[in-house]
């Protein structure tokens, strides 16, 4: 920093954050068919508020191996059923608050060749981690001499003490928001997994695996706070990612063009729900084929449901470019795109479905007898194919599901 007298000032600071933890776990088995898993973890982080001490995260799991029963022997000995296990789990996981967010600070500025002090960060001595309480019930199994594996589970996870930005009273004269543990968010759904070692020969082996995970997300409570924006967008005349009780977290809210029965433009509805950024279902896919020392593999993932706002297309339309999602007859006479562009925000919100091939690769393993016993040569192509419902990449958009990183989903 250089002042009016050409004097140079320099300042620096250094801060440290520490985390301390302890973990205890015990696994108990009985008769090779009943199993109990117990554990507890304790954490203390210097990012916690001054009024917050150690935080504890217990877990308990039980499982039952059905195929260890005598009456299942005919199926297991024939190879029809390899294994069948039921399980149930409960656990608590934590998500730390941002470092130093609990501290109250003062901000210094220059004024008339002097220094002024004003309120900086509001701080919160009660700031503590979010805690996700999860319950899972399911089973996994192997069939046909291991050629097929299938599993299914139901999960219900409730995040308590979710970290939301709370508005301060205007009369306080302090910063407009501070971080507090006031939210409650629920996630629940089903998980299905199927895999098959569909080729098992002397020189050949091939395996395919796929998963389908459903997601139902809802903000149960915002601690009395009215609906508020998170993430990238903050202009309610355009579009926002919103947190509101009873809605999926970070849903898109903005202007919605309403049309008459004949298809002509009628009016624009403000602050309309334009869809959730979260998918209804998602999962990974993988395939691998091995022949002797040669391997070929590919991995992909997909999502179904959810919406994405195409800011780049909307901006191009604002400055005069044409777009098939907006008919020029909808523009009032004498008006330009720039004057009415926010009236049609919902026309630039599209489904965020996609299928993406993340990697395709191959490798060959050379067996050598001299100084080098083994040499593997491989080739991998990253992100070779992407098939999307929208005209933009849903994962590279400002309004995607990850744009409000502090909220737990």
Protein Blocks (a to p, Z undefined) as FASTA:
>chain_A
ZZfkopacddddddddddddddddddddehhlaccdddddddddfkbcfkbccddddddd
ddddfklpfklmmmmmnomambdcdddddddddddddehklpccdddddeehiacdddfd
ebjakbccdddddddddddddeehhlaccdddddddddehiacdddddfklopafbdcdd
fbccddddddddddddfbccfkbccdddddddddddddfbgghpacddehjblcfklocc
dddehiaehiacdddddddfkopafbdcehiaebjfbdfbdcdddddddehjbccddddd
ddeejidddfklmmmmmnopacfkbcfklpcghiafklmmmmmmmmmgccfbdcddfbdc
dddddddfblblbdcdddddehkbccdfblbdfklcfkbmklmmmbcZZ
